């Protein structure tokens, strides 16, 4: 269950693998577990599909944070997609630091389709972290 409007107006883009993480987000909703409205969940076939450019585009277009959610390590439906995604998130963190953004604005998490509660927990932790960091300095004012 997505909680009511985000009071801080934060935007967090979640690239979520179809088989596990997206199903976990759906399960969190079915179980009516509250997770922040700041999340914008984008379903992708596999977390290995996540690309560094996608993260940069998200930040360029106003995201305050990016989360990549994939299958549990060792259980990827595409063998090593989640390991590839983790390496790409590590690259993105280094790049964010180089351009002056906090590397904590991007995170990788692994959940199975039965882990709705864990998905909600990780989502809430991500939003709390971004609230401390504040809005992205790349976000353009409305208008």
Secondary structure, 3 states (H helix, E strand, C coil): CECCCCCCCCCEEEEEECCCHHHHHHHHHHCCCCECCCEEEEEECCHHHCCHHHHHHHHHCCCCEEEEEECCCCCECCECHHHHHHHHHHHHHHHHHHHCCCHHHEEEEECCCCCHHHHHHHHHHHHHHHHHHCCCCCCCCCC
